[in-house]
Amino acid sequence: MATSYAPQAGIRPVSLSIPTTALWLAGTTILALLAYYFIGVDQGAVSIFGSDMHVHEFVHDARHFLGFPCH
């Protein structure tokens, strides 16, 4: 015999408070800005790591894929 499973009717949406939502928004914004800096801006002369090019070389292909010039 086959058993059929009916979908649950008691599913409610997730409700978040305003402070929780603001915390998630701030965290996401900080992570996005860090990603943007490391992929799009960090390039030796303005690098926060000085003349170390390890970060630039690590994200080099992503820079070209996303359209950032680096040469």
PDB file of N, CA, C and O in Angstrom:
ATOM      1  N   MET A   1       0.819  -1.181   0.000  1.00  0.00           N
ATOM      2  CA  MET A   1       0.000   0.000   0.000  1.00  0.00           C
ATOM      3  C   MET A   1       0.868   1.251   0.000  1.00  0.00           C
ATOM      4  O   MET A   1       1.926   1.294   0.627  1.00  0.00           O
ATOM      5  N   ALA A   2       0.409   2.237  -0.696  1.00  0.00           N
ATOM      6  CA  ALA A   2       1.127   3.505  -0.747  1.00  0.00           C
ATOM      7  C   ALA A   2       0.602   4.439   0.325  1.00  0.00           C
ATOM      8  O   ALA A   2      -0.593   4.462   0.623  1.00  0.00           O
ATOM      9  N   THR A   3       1.492   5.191   0.888  1.00  0.00           N
ATOM     10  CA  THR A   3       1.122   6.167   1.903  1.00  0.00           C
ATOM     11  C   THR A   3       1.264   7.552   1.308  1.00  0.00           C
ATOM     12  O   THR A   3       2.306   7.877   0.739  1.00  0.00           O
ATOM     13  N   SER A   4       0.246   8.365   1.428  1.00  0.00           N
ATOM     14  CA  SER A   4       0.348   9.733   0.922  1.00  0.00           C
ATOM     15  C   SER A   4       0.553  10.686   2.094  1.00  0.00           C
ATOM     16  O   SER A   4      -0.022  10.520   3.170  1.00  0.00           O
ATOM     17  N   TYR A   5       1.359  11.650   1.857  1.00  0.00           N
ATOM     18  CA  TYR A   5       1.658  12.650   2.883  1.00  0.00           C
ATOM     19  C   TYR A   5       1.070  13.985   2.452  1.00  0.00           C
ATOM     20  O   TYR A   5       1.408  14.512   1.392  1.00  0.00           O
ATOM     21  N   ALA A   6       0.207  14.516   3.266  1.00  0.00           N
ATOM     22  CA  ALA A   6      -0.413  15.805   2.970  1.00  0.00           C
ATOM     23  C   ALA A   6       0.509  16.916   3.453  1.00  0.00           C
ATOM     24  O   ALA A   6       1.176  16.758   4.475  1.00  0.00           O
ATOM     25  N   PRO A   7       0.560  18.037   2.736  1.00  0.00           N
ATOM     26  CA  PRO A   7       1.391  19.149   3.203  1.00  0.00           C
ATOM     27  C   PRO A   7       0.879  19.715   4.517  1.00  0.00           C
ATOM     28  O   PRO A   7      -0.314  19.665   4.814  1.00  0.00           O
ATOM     29  N   GLN A   8       1.797  20.248   5.285  1.00  0.00           N
ATOM     30  CA  GLN A   8       1.444  20.829   6.582  1.00  0.00           C
ATOM     31  C   GLN A   8       0.721  22.159   6.378  1.00  0.00           C
ATOM     32  O   GLN A   8       1.210  23.025   5.653  1.00  0.00           O
ATOM     33  N   ALA A   9      -0.398  22.319   6.990  1.00  0.00           N
ATOM     34  CA  ALA A   9      -1.180  23.539   6.847  1.00  0.00           C
ATOM     35  C   ALA A   9      -0.812  24.584   7.887  1.00  0.00           C
ATOM     36  O   ALA A   9      -1.196  25.744   7.744  1.00  0.00           O
ATOM     37  N   GLY A  10      -0.078  24.209   8.931  1.00  0.00           N
ATOM     38  CA  GLY A  10       0.212  25.126  10.021  1.00  0.00           C
ATOM     39  C   GLY A  10       1.542  25.850   9.888  1.00  0.00           C
ATOM     40  O   GLY A  10       2.131  26.225  10.902  1.00  0.00           O
ATOM     41  N   ILE A  11       2.031  26.060   8.680  1.00  0.00           N
ATOM     42  CA  ILE A  11       3.312  26.748   8.496  1.00  0.00           C
ATOM     43  C   ILE A  11       3.080  28.252   8.591  1.00  0.00           C
ATOM     44  O   ILE A  11       2.243  28.810   7.882  1.00  0.00           O
ATOM     45  N   ARG A  12       3.841  28.904   9.485  1.00  0.00           N
ATOM     46  CA  ARG A  12       3.713  30.341   9.673  1.00  0.00           C
ATOM     47  C   ARG A  12       4.985  31.035   9.202  1.00  0.00           C
ATOM     48  O   ARG A  12       6.060  30.438   9.262  1.00  0.00           O
ATOM     49  N   PRO A  13       4.895  32.274   8.738  1.00  0.00           N
ATOM     50  CA  PRO A  13       6.101  33.011   8.333  1.00  0.00           C
ATOM     51  C   PRO A  13       6.968  33.353   9.545  1.00  0.00           C
ATOM     52  O   PRO A  13       6.480  33.457  10.671  1.00  0.00           O
ATOM     53  N   VAL A  14       8.247  33.523   9.287  1.00  0.00           N
ATOM     54  CA  VAL A  14       9.178  33.897  10.346  1.00  0.00           C
ATOM     55  C   VAL A  14       9.042  35.387  10.614  1.00  0.00           C
ATOM     56  O   VAL A  14       9.100  36.198   9.690  1.00  0.00           O
ATOM     57  N   SER A  15       8.862  35.743  11.866  1.00  0.00           N
ATOM     58  CA  SER A  15       8.779  37.164  12.209  1.00  0.00           C
ATOM     59  C   SER A  15      10.041  37.544  12.989  1.00  0.00           C
ATOM     60  O   SER A  15      10.390  36.900  13.978  1.00  0.00           O
ATOM     61  N   LEU A  16      10.705  38.581  12.535  1.00  0.00           N
ATOM     62  CA  LEU A  16      11.917  39.075  13.177  1.00  0.00           C
ATOM     63  C   LEU A  16      11.644  40.441  13.784  1.00  0.00           C
ATOM     64  O   LEU A  16      10.877  41.233  13.236  1.00  0.00           O
ATOM     65  N   SER A  17      12.267  40.705  14.902  1.00  0.00           N
ATOM     66  CA  SER A  17      12.107  42.014  15.523  1.00  0.00           C
ATOM     67  C   SER A  17      12.966  43.036  14.777  1.00  0.00           C
ATOM     68  O   SER A  17      13.852  42.670  14.005  1.00  0.00           O
ATOM     69  N   ILE A  18      12.699  44.289  15.011  1.00  0.00           N
ATOM     70  CA  ILE A  18      13.444  45.359  14.340  1.00  0.00           C
ATOM     71  C   ILE A  18      14.922  45.337  14.714  1.00  0.00           C
ATOM     72  O   ILE A  18      15.750  45.500  13.817  1.00  0.00           O
ATOM     73  N   PRO A  19      15.316  45.147  15.989  1.00  0.00           N
ATOM     74  CA  PRO A  19      16.749  45.070  16.302  1.00  0.00           C
ATOM     75  C   PRO A  19      17.443  43.878  15.631  1.00  0.00           C
ATOM     76  O   PRO A  19      18.584  44.003  15.184  1.00  0.00           O
ATOM     77  N   THR A  20      16.778  42.741  15.558  1.00  0.00           N
ATOM     78  CA  THR A  20      17.365  41.577  14.899  1.00  0.00           C
ATOM     79  C   THR A  20      17.545  41.835  13.412  1.00  0.00           C
ATOM     80  O   THR A  20      18.579  41.497  12.836  1.00  0.00           O
ATOM     81  N   THR A  21      16.539  42.431  12.797  1.00  0.00           N
ATOM     82  CA  THR A  21      16.619  42.753  11.376  1.00  0.00           C
ATOM     83  C   THR A  21      17.738  43.758  11.114  1.00  0.00           C
ATOM     84  O   THR A  21      18.478  43.614  10.142  1.00  0.00           O
ATOM     85  N   ALA A  22      17.869  44.766  11.963  1.00  0.00           N
ATOM     86  CA  ALA A  22      18.924  45.768  11.795  1.00  0.00           C
ATOM     87  C   ALA A  22      20.304  45.138  11.961  1.00  0.00           C
ATOM     88  O   ALA A  22      21.242  45.502  11.251  1.00  0.00           O
ATOM     89  N   LEU A  23      20.434  44.201  12.888  1.00  0.00           N
ATOM     90  CA  LEU A  23      21.710  43.512  13.086  1.00  0.00           C
ATOM     91  C   LEU A  23      22.079  42.683  11.862  1.00  0.00           C
ATOM     92  O   LEU A  23      23.226  42.716  11.416  1.00  0.00           O
ATOM     93  N   TRP A  24      21.124  41.944  11.316  1.00  0.00           N
ATOM     94  CA  TRP A  24      21.381  41.174  10.107  1.00  0.00           C
ATOM     95  C   TRP A  24      21.738  42.090   8.924  1.00  0.00           C
ATOM     96  O   TRP A  24      22.638  41.770   8.147  1.00  0.00           O
ATOM     97  N   LEU A  25      21.054  43.202   8.787  1.00  0.00           N
ATOM     98  CA  LEU A  25      21.327  44.140   7.702  1.00  0.00           C
ATOM     99  C   LEU A  25      22.713  44.746   7.839  1.00  0.00           C
ATOM    100  O   LEU A  25      23.438  44.861   6.851  1.00  0.00           O
ATOM    101  N   ALA A  26      23.094  45.137   9.056  1.00  0.00           N
ATOM    102  CA  ALA A  26      24.423  45.715   9.278  1.00  0.00           C
ATOM    103  C   ALA A  26      25.516  44.681   9.014  1.00  0.00           C
ATOM    104  O   ALA A  26      26.527  44.999   8.387  1.00  0.00           O
ATOM    105  N   GLY A  27      25.327  43.454   9.484  1.00  0.00           N
ATOM    106  CA  GLY A  27      26.318  42.407   9.247  1.00  0.00           C
ATOM    107  C   GLY A  27      26.481  42.082   7.774  1.00  0.00           C
ATOM    108  O   GLY A  27      27.601  41.909   7.293  1.00  0.00           O
ATOM    109  N   THR A  28      25.368  41.998   7.055  1.00  0.00           N
ATOM    110  CA  THR A  28      25.416  41.730   5.620  1.00  0.00           C
ATOM    111  C   THR A  28      26.094  42.869   4.872  1.00  0.00           C
ATOM    112  O   THR A  28      26.867  42.629   3.945  1.00  0.00           O
ATOM    113  N   THR A  29      25.812  44.100   5.265  1.00  0.00           N
ATOM    114  CA  THR A  29      26.432  45.263   4.626  1.00  0.00           C
ATOM    115  C   THR A  29      27.943  45.275   4.851  1.00  0.00           C
ATOM    116  O   THR A  29      28.701  45.556   3.924  1.00  0.00           O
ATOM    117  N   ILE A  30      28.384  44.974   6.063  1.00  0.00           N
ATOM    118  CA  ILE A  30      29.823  44.947   6.361  1.00  0.00           C
ATOM    119  C   ILE A  30      30.517  43.858   5.557  1.00  0.00           C
ATOM    120  O   ILE A  30      31.582  44.092   4.987  1.00  0.00           O
ATOM    121  N   LEU A  31      29.924  42.670   5.506  1.00  0.00           N
ATOM    122  CA  LEU A  31      30.523  41.589   4.716  1.00  0.00           C
ATOM    123  C   LEU A  31      30.562  41.931   3.227  1.00  0.00           C
ATOM    124  O   LEU A  31      31.542  41.617   2.551  1.00  0.00           O
ATOM    125  N   ALA A  32      29.520  42.563   2.711  1.00  0.00           N
ATOM    126  CA  ALA A  32      29.490  42.945   1.303  1.00  0.00           C
ATOM    127  C   ALA A  32      30.550  44.001   1.000  1.00  0.00           C
ATOM    128  O   ALA A  32      31.211  43.933  -0.036  1.00  0.00           O
ATOM    129  N   LEU A  33      30.717  44.973   1.891  1.00  0.00           N
ATOM    130  CA  LEU A  33      31.737  45.998   1.673  1.00  0.00           C
ATOM    131  C   LEU A  33      33.151  45.421   1.752  1.00  0.00           C
ATOM    132  O   LEU A  33      34.031  45.834   0.997  1.00  0.00           O
ATOM    133  N   LEU A  34      33.371  44.477   2.653  1.00  0.00           N
ATOM    134  CA  LEU A  34      34.680  43.814   2.719  1.00  0.00           C
ATOM    135  C   LEU A  34      34.956  43.024   1.445  1.00  0.00           C
ATOM    136  O   LEU A  34      36.064  43.074   0.910  1.00  0.00           O
ATOM    137  N   ALA A  35      33.960  42.300   0.959  1.00  0.00           N
ATOM    138  CA  ALA A  35      34.128  41.553  -0.286  1.00  0.00           C
ATOM    139  C   ALA A  35      34.404  42.501  -1.444  1.00  0.00           C
ATOM    140  O   ALA A  35      35.273  42.232  -2.274  1.00  0.00           O
ATOM    141  N   TYR A  36      33.667  43.612  -1.506  1.00  0.00           N
ATOM    142  CA  TYR A  36      33.883  44.603  -2.568  1.00  0.00           C
ATOM    143  C   TYR A  36      35.294  45.185  -2.495  1.00  0.00           C
ATOM    144  O   TYR A  36      35.941  45.366  -3.526  1.00  0.00           O
ATOM    145  N   TYR A  37      35.773  45.479  -1.289  1.00  0.00           N
ATOM    146  CA  TYR A  37      37.120  46.029  -1.141  1.00  0.00           C
ATOM    147  C   TYR A  37      38.168  45.033  -1.623  1.00  0.00           C
ATOM    148  O   TYR A  37      39.033  45.383  -2.425  1.00  0.00           O
ATOM    149  N   PHE A  38      38.096  43.803  -1.143  1.00  0.00           N
ATOM    150  CA  PHE A  38      39.131  42.827  -1.485  1.00  0.00           C
ATOM    151  C   PHE A  38      39.108  42.451  -2.957  1.00  0.00           C
ATOM    152  O   PHE A  38      40.162  42.183  -3.534  1.00  0.00           O
ATOM    153  N   ILE A  39      37.931  42.423  -3.581  1.00  0.00           N
ATOM    154  CA  ILE A  39      37.868  42.056  -4.990  1.00  0.00           C
ATOM    155  C   ILE A  39      38.070  43.263  -5.891  1.00  0.00           C
ATOM    156  O   ILE A  39      38.737  43.152  -6.919  1.00  0.00           O
ATOM    157  N   GLY A  40      37.516  44.405  -5.534  1.00  0.00           N
ATOM    158  CA  GLY A  40      37.521  45.521  -6.457  1.00  0.00           C
ATOM    159  C   GLY A  40      38.506  46.628  -6.197  1.00  0.00           C
ATOM    160  O   GLY A  40      38.835  47.363  -7.128  1.00  0.00           O
ATOM    161  N   VAL A  41      39.002  46.793  -4.976  1.00  0.00           N
ATOM    162  CA  VAL A  41      39.813  47.964  -4.656  1.00  0.00           C
ATOM    163  C   VAL A  41      41.241  47.607  -4.290  1.00  0.00           C
ATOM    164  O   VAL A  41      42.174  48.271  -4.742  1.00  0.00           O
ATOM    165  N   ASP A  42      41.434  46.572  -3.478  1.00  0.00           N
ATOM    166  CA  ASP A  42      42.762  46.222  -2.971  1.00  0.00           C
ATOM    167  C   ASP A  42      43.705  45.889  -4.123  1.00  0.00           C
ATOM    168  O   ASP A  42      43.544  44.869  -4.793  1.00  0.00           O
ATOM    169  N   GLN A  43      44.685  46.754  -4.347  1.00  0.00           N
ATOM    170  CA  GLN A  43      45.583  46.570  -5.485  1.00  0.00           C
ATOM    171  C   GLN A  43      46.973  47.144  -5.214  1.00  0.00           C
ATOM    172  O   GLN A  43      47.480  47.901  -6.043  1.00  0.00           O
ATOM    173  N   GLY A  44      47.580  46.830  -4.138  1.00  0.00           N
ATOM    174  CA  GLY A  44      48.951  47.254  -3.908  1.00  0.00           C
ATOM    175  C   GLY A  44      49.088  48.662  -3.377  1.00  0.00           C
ATOM    176  O   GLY A  44      49.406  48.841  -2.201  1.00  0.00           O
ATOM    177  N   ALA A  45      48.856  49.682  -4.215  1.00  0.00           N
ATOM    178  CA  ALA A  45      49.071  51.070  -3.824  1.00  0.00           C
ATOM    179  C   ALA A  45      48.117  51.516  -2.721  1.00  0.00           C
ATOM    180  O   ALA A  45      48.514  52.264  -1.828  1.00  0.00           O
ATOM    181  N   VAL A  46      46.881  51.073  -2.770  1.00  0.00           N
ATOM    182  CA  VAL A  46      45.904  51.443  -1.749  1.00  0.00           C
ATOM    183  C   VAL A  46      45.595  50.263  -0.828  1.00  0.00           C
ATOM    184  O   VAL A  46      44.581  50.269  -0.129  1.00  0.00           O
ATOM    185  N   SER A  47      46.449  49.273  -0.827  1.00  0.00           N
ATOM    186  CA  SER A  47      46.226  48.070  -0.045  1.00  0.00           C
ATOM    187  C   SER A  47      46.414  48.346   1.445  1.00  0.00           C
ATOM    188  O   SER A  47      47.305  49.099   1.836  1.00  0.00           O
ATOM    189  N   ILE A  48      45.578  47.737   2.265  1.00  0.00           N
ATOM    190  CA  ILE A  48      45.753  47.857   3.707  1.00  0.00           C
ATOM    191  C   ILE A  48      46.868  46.935   4.191  1.00  0.00           C
ATOM    192  O   ILE A  48      47.264  46.997   5.355  1.00  0.00           O
ATOM    193  N   PHE A  49      47.371  46.086   3.307  1.00  0.00           N
ATOM    194  CA  PHE A  49      48.440  45.169   3.651  1.00  0.00           C
ATOM    195  C   PHE A  49      49.795  45.649   3.142  1.00  0.00           C
ATOM    196  O   PHE A  49      50.758  44.882   3.161  1.00  0.00           O
ATOM    197  N   GLY A  50      49.895  46.887   2.690  1.00  0.00           N
ATOM    198  CA  GLY A  50      51.166  47.407   2.191  1.00  0.00           C
ATOM    199  C   GLY A  50      51.445  46.917   0.782  1.00  0.00           C
ATOM    200  O   GLY A  50      50.547  46.892  -0.060  1.00  0.00           O
ATOM    201  N   SER A  51      52.677  46.530   0.525  1.00  0.00           N
ATOM    202  CA  SER A  51      53.051  46.109  -0.824  1.00  0.00           C
ATOM    203  C   SER A  51      52.874  44.607  -1.036  1.00  0.00           C
ATOM    204  O   SER A  51      53.365  44.065  -2.026  1.00  0.00           O
ATOM    205  N   ASP A  52      52.194  43.939  -0.136  1.00  0.00           N
ATOM    206  CA  ASP A  52      51.949  42.506  -0.258  1.00  0.00           C
ATOM    207  C   ASP A  52      50.852  42.274  -1.288  1.00  0.00           C
ATOM    208  O   ASP A  52      49.764  42.837  -1.169  1.00  0.00           O
ATOM    209  N   MET A  53      51.122  41.457  -2.292  1.00  0.00           N
ATOM    210  CA  MET A  53      50.170  41.244  -3.381  1.00  0.00           C
ATOM    211  C   MET A  53      49.442  39.900  -3.273  1.00  0.00           C
ATOM    212  O   MET A  53      48.831  39.463  -4.249  1.00  0.00           O
ATOM    213  N   HIS A  54      49.491  39.241  -2.126  1.00  0.00           N
ATOM    214  CA  HIS A  54      48.837  37.939  -1.994  1.00  0.00           C
ATOM    215  C   HIS A  54      47.316  38.030  -2.175  1.00  0.00           C
ATOM    216  O   HIS A  54      46.719  37.188  -2.845  1.00  0.00           O
ATOM    217  N   VAL A  55      46.701  39.035  -1.588  1.00  0.00           N
ATOM    218  CA  VAL A  55      45.246  39.188  -1.712  1.00  0.00           C
ATOM    219  C   VAL A  55      44.884  39.471  -3.164  1.00  0.00           C
ATOM    220  O   VAL A  55      43.920  38.909  -3.685  1.00  0.00           O
ATOM    221  N   HIS A  56      45.645  40.333  -3.816  1.00  0.00           N
ATOM    222  CA  HIS A  56      45.384  40.657  -5.221  1.00  0.00           C
ATOM    223  C   HIS A  56      45.485  39.411  -6.094  1.00  0.00           C
ATOM    224  O   HIS A  56      44.625  39.180  -6.944  1.00  0.00           O
ATOM    225  N   GLU A  57      46.499  38.628  -5.898  1.00  0.00           N
ATOM    226  CA  GLU A  57      46.679  37.424  -6.702  1.00  0.00           C
ATOM    227  C   GLU A  57      45.615  36.380  -6.394  1.00  0.00           C
ATOM    228  O   GLU A  57      45.219  35.626  -7.283  1.00  0.00           O
ATOM    229  N   PHE A  58      45.145  36.323  -5.149  1.00  0.00           N
ATOM    230  CA  PHE A  58      44.119  35.357  -4.773  1.00  0.00           C
ATOM    231  C   PHE A  58      42.787  35.649  -5.462  1.00  0.00           C
ATOM    232  O   PHE A  58      42.081  34.718  -5.850  1.00  0.00           O
ATOM    233  N   VAL A  59      42.431  36.924  -5.619  1.00  0.00           N
ATOM    234  CA  VAL A  59      41.150  37.289  -6.231  1.00  0.00           C
ATOM    235  C   VAL A  59      41.318  37.808  -7.655  1.00  0.00           C
ATOM    236  O   VAL A  59      40.399  38.417  -8.202  1.00  0.00           O
ATOM    237  N   HIS A  60      42.470  37.576  -8.256  1.00  0.00           N
ATOM    238  CA  HIS A  60      42.776  38.122  -9.581  1.00  0.00           C
ATOM    239  C   HIS A  60      41.768  37.701 -10.641  1.00  0.00           C
ATOM    240  O   HIS A  60      41.281  38.552 -11.385  1.00  0.00           O
ATOM    241  N   ASP A  61      41.441  36.425 -10.734  1.00  0.00           N
ATOM    242  CA  ASP A  61      40.497  35.961 -11.746  1.00  0.00           C
ATOM    243  C   ASP A  61      39.087  36.479 -11.481  1.00  0.00           C
ATOM    244  O   ASP A  61      38.348  36.771 -12.421  1.00  0.00           O
ATOM    245  N   ALA A  62      38.708  36.595 -10.207  1.00  0.00           N
ATOM    246  CA  ALA A  62      37.392  37.137  -9.878  1.00  0.00           C
ATOM    247  C   ALA A  62      37.296  38.601 -10.300  1.00  0.00           C
ATOM    248  O   ALA A  62      36.236  39.057 -10.728  1.00  0.00           O
ATOM    249  N   ARG A  63      38.398  39.336 -10.181  1.00  0.00           N
ATOM    250  CA  ARG A  63      38.405  40.746 -10.604  1.00  0.00           C
ATOM    251  C   ARG A  63      38.065  40.853 -12.084  1.00  0.00           C
ATOM    252  O   ARG A  63      37.215  41.654 -12.473  1.00  0.00           O
ATOM    253  N   HIS A  64      38.724  40.052 -12.904  1.00  0.00           N
ATOM    254  CA  HIS A  64      38.467  40.109 -14.346  1.00  0.00           C
ATOM    255  C   HIS A  64      37.068  39.596 -14.687  1.00  0.00           C
ATOM    256  O   HIS A  64      36.402  40.150 -15.562  1.00  0.00           O
ATOM    257  N   PHE A  65      36.620  38.547 -14.006  1.00  0.00           N
ATOM    258  CA  PHE A  65      35.290  38.006 -14.251  1.00  0.00           C
ATOM    259  C   PHE A  65      34.205  39.033 -13.947  1.00  0.00           C
ATOM    260  O   PHE A  65      33.200  39.098 -14.655  1.00  0.00           O
ATOM    261  N   LEU A  66      34.398  39.844 -12.891  1.00  0.00           N
ATOM    262  CA  LEU A  66      33.409  40.841 -12.509  1.00  0.00           C
ATOM    263  C   LEU A  66      33.605  42.184 -13.222  1.00  0.00           C
ATOM    264  O   LEU A  66      32.819  43.108 -13.012  1.00  0.00           O
ATOM    265  N   GLY A  67      34.631  42.304 -14.052  1.00  0.00           N
ATOM    266  CA  GLY A  67      34.824  43.501 -14.850  1.00  0.00           C
ATOM    267  C   GLY A  67      35.691  44.559 -14.226  1.00  0.00           C
ATOM    268  O   GLY A  67      35.714  45.684 -14.725  1.00  0.00           O
ATOM    269  N   PHE A  68      36.412  44.261 -13.154  1.00  0.00           N
ATOM    270  CA  PHE A  68      37.328  45.222 -12.554  1.00  0.00           C
ATOM    271  C   PHE A  68      38.676  45.178 -13.256  1.00  0.00           C
ATOM    272  O   PHE A  68      39.280  44.108 -13.336  1.00  0.00           O
ATOM    273  N   PRO A  69      39.165  46.294 -13.765  1.00  0.00           N
ATOM    274  CA  PRO A  69      40.503  46.291 -14.357  1.00  0.00           C
ATOM    275  C   PRO A  69      41.562  46.270 -13.268  1.00  0.00           C
ATOM    276  O   PRO A  69      41.379  46.859 -12.203  1.00  0.00           O
ATOM    277  N   CYS A  70      42.667  45.595 -13.535  1.00  0.00           N
ATOM    278  CA  CYS A  70      43.725  45.581 -12.527  1.00  0.00           C
ATOM    279  C   CYS A  70      45.111  45.651 -13.136  1.00  0.00           C
ATOM    280  O   CYS A  70      46.099  45.495 -12.419  1.00  0.00           O
ATOM    281  N   HIS A  71      45.213  45.877 -14.420  1.00  0.00           N
ATOM    282  CA  HIS A  71      46.549  45.989 -15.049  1.00  0.00           C
ATOM    283  C   HIS A  71      46.699  47.339 -15.719  1.00  0.00           C
ATOM    284  O   HIS A  71      47.745  47.627 -16.301  1.00  0.00           O
TER     285      HIS A  71
END
